[in-house]
Amino acid sequence: MDVARITTGMVLAAGLGLRMRPITEKMPKALVSVAGQTLIERSIDHLQAAGVEKVVVNLHHLGAMVERHLKHRAAPAIVFSHEPKRLETGGGVANALSLLGAGPFFVANSDVLWLDGPTSALKRMMERWDDQAMDALLLLHSTVDAYGYQGDGDFLANALGQLTRRAECEIVPYLFTGVQILHPRLFADAPAGAYSLNVLYDRAIENERLYGIVHDGEWFHIGTPDGLAEAEAFLRDRFPGKVRR
């Protein structure tokens, strides 16, 4: 199987960041700094290192601040998708499809931070992508090893990597990291307006076209001030000479 070369990505930066207040009352969550670098810059750096040449960023809450912040980047090319009203994750990606091209593309949430293991997580995902079998490939992480996460997990995976949902009251091994490869065909006949990507994941599960790959590095959910503090402490302890001030 040929390795997919994915050159387009998207960072979801339109959220309100309600659980991060009061930090996000005057600053969008994407511009929250972790150990001296903003969350959105960290995600874009990962995408650029994996060979992505164009990144679409959706904007809503305090979006002008994100736009100003990213204007200094020479690469990759940054394109903005403005949302006059919040469209959630599924509607936000659907609204930007014309900017993302006809092939598979990366999508990353702006409230997560990941460190690669022995190899790039995004490059591992490209190697795993099977265009004939998949409509979406999610980067998963062990629920017990995640930082800033207190849930019961999201998915079960079979030997082929096909995903099924956690049943009610069940604890499962894997959470969804907020990093994924999607194909535009996933959005065929999708709802109009605001909706969650979970709607499309459920449809892909029914069609046996939702897959996952397990991350082999660290993963942090930066959804609350406590999660931010935990990530800050980890990075400063692990990389004392490399953390930006």
Order of alpha helices (4+ residues) and beta strands (2+ residues): beta-beta-beta-alpha-beta-alpha-beta-alpha-alpha-beta-beta-alpha-beta-beta-beta-beta-alpha-beta-beta-alpha
